[in-house]
């Protein structure tokens, strides 16, 4: 992962999105436990715990623990650039908008880690040109799908249709979320494939329209992008 620390903020990582997504998960998955891989200041983990689900969250050791939603006892520190074996199979694993923050070299190990955790994985990761804080490995869904396929997991595009029109959920989650399940396992009743993998939610254009109408902001934006890439290149020399 980029050595620059990711900034978790409750203003951005609030409870609104988990409150929209978690009830849908619990509607279709009758689970007793879940592992949540690094995100949202553990807000997702909190909602699962509130619903009497045995939940843990995995995050980086350097995460700021002073601005979290749950007790530290539900937290496990791991280097996500490495393969991690938790020596337990959970009913469900959750990883939303995480993989793009990890290096290309870590992509295969991260998928292996997820697959070691559960036969069912709800997963999303940034597509190309999504642009956000510390995105260093944005990829089309087909790329992640191939990594899961190597682990004998199949993709099901079943969640996007359930949240596509929900205005309380940012477009990147509505656009990128998929279910992966181990081959020869059944998917929950009511869930099935809906759309082609590589689509872009219309709300994405609202995030970039200022690029078209503000030349100064556009220039500043691209200068920042190029400087970030230059810094990353120099660090890897």
BELPEFEN-V983087 format. One record per backbone hydrogen bond with DSSP energy under -1.0 kcal/mol. NH is the residue of the N-H (numbers start at 0). CO is the residue of the C=O. If there is no record, write none. Layout:
nh co
NH CO
NH CO
This chain:
nh co
12 8
13 11
18 14
19 16
20 16
21 17
24 20
25 21
26 22
27 23
28 24
30 28
33 53
34 91
35 55
36 93
37 35
37 57
41 38
42 39
45 41
46 42
47 43
48 44
49 45
51 48
52 47
53 31
55 33
56 73
57 35
58 75
62 59
68 40
73 70
74 71
75 56
77 58
81 78
89 116
92 119
93 34
94 121
96 123
100 97
101 98
106 103
109 105
110 106
111 107
112 108
113 109
114 110
115 111
117 113
120 179
121 92
122 177
123 94
129 126
134 131
135 99
136 99
138 125
142 139
143 139
144 140
145 141
146 142
147 143
148 144
149 145
150 147
151 148
152 147
153 180
155 178
157 155
163 159
165 162
168 165
172 169
173 169
174 170
175 171
176 172
177 122
178 155
179 120
180 153
181 118
182 151
184 181
190 187
198 196
203 200
204 201
210 207
211 208
212 208
213 209
217 213
218 214
219 215
220 216
221 217
222 218
223 219
224 220
225 221
226 222
227 223
228 224
229 225
230 226
231 227
232 228
233 229
234 230
235 231
